[in-house]
Amino acid sequence: MPYKPKRPCAYPGCGRLAVREQYCAEHQKVMDKQYNQYGRDPASNKRYGRSWKRIRDRYIKAHPLCEECQKQGRLTPAEEVHHILPLSRGGTNVEDNLMSLCHSCHARITVKMGDRWHDR
C-alpha cells in the first residue's frame, strides 16, 4: 500500500518534506521534546524514562513484526511497543503486557482505549 504524498514540514520557516508526520525528522525531535517538557503529564515522564527505552528496544528486537497485522495475515514491520494494560491503569513493563505494533495499529488501539485525546 503506498504512503501518503510528502508534505512540507509544519515548523515555521522550514521547507523540507515530511514523510509520515507533520514535521520533518529534525523538527519532529524538537516538537517531541517541547511536548514532553510542557504538554505531557509529569507523572508519565517518570514512567517513560531511559529504562523504558531499553525495554522497548529489547522487545522490538525480539518481535520485529506488528502483532495485530500478523493476526490478519499481513507482514508489517513494528515501529512501536504498546502496553496492553496501560501504566496509568496499573500495568507494568513485563513482556506479557507488551505488544509490538505498526504506527497505524498503535494509533487505532490508543484511540479505542481512550488513552489519548480524551476530554482535553
PENOR-V231441 format. One line per field, one symbol per residue. phi: phi as a letter, one per 30 degrees, with the letter a starting at -180 (. if undefined). psi: psi as a letter, one per 20 degrees, with the letter a starting at -180 (. if undefined). burial: + if it has 16 or more other C-alpha atoms within 10 Angstrom, else -. A space follows every 10 residues. Layout:
BEGIN
phi = ???
psi = ???
burial = ???
END
This chain:
BEGIN
phi = .dddddbddd deiccdccdc ddcdeddddd dddddddccc dedddddccd dddddddddd ddbdcddddd dciccbddcb ccddceddcj dbcdddccbd bddddddddd dddidchchd
psi = pqrqqqqqpi ppipjrqpfh aiqrgghggg hgggghghhq phhhhhhmbh hhhggggggh hhmiqphghh hjjqoppphq pppgoqhijj rrjqhijqqp qrghhggggh ghhjgrkpl.
burial = ------+-++ +----++++- -+++--++-- ---------- ---------- ----++--++ --+++++++- -----+++++ ++++-+---- -++----+++ +++-++---+ ----------
END
